[in-house]
Amino acid sequence: MIALVIGAVYGTAGTIAHAYTLGVVPVGLILALIGIGAMFVAMRGLTGDRWTALAGGVGALAATVMFSGTGPGGSVVVPATPEGQINLGLVWGIGMAFIATVVVAWPDLSGARAEADN
């Protein structure tokens, strides 16, 4: 449950920050993907459990979907991109899901290390 909430917090922060660019460099997107990746790796590494990282991914994805739509007052957090430009919101959503999938699916190598030590 805590992982779900932490994932939602990171997902919200990434959804808000991903659109920041410095010239043509999408600094917000790069930092958001690094931050969410570090969170997934930390969840998996500290708990040794795939389900914790998966819960964080579900929370982050839920927050991203929730804040990507039009709000009740008509406000939009993830604006549509002009024609011919890369849609950073789409890259953020797919990138976050891809990183979560890789971290959750990564094999558990702790057993291999224990056998190597013996």
PyMOL commands that set and color helices and strands:
alter all, ss='L'
color gray80, all
select helices_A, chain A and resi 2-17+27-47+50-68+88-105+110-117
alter helices_A, ss='H'
color red, helices_A
deselect
rebuild
show_as cartoon
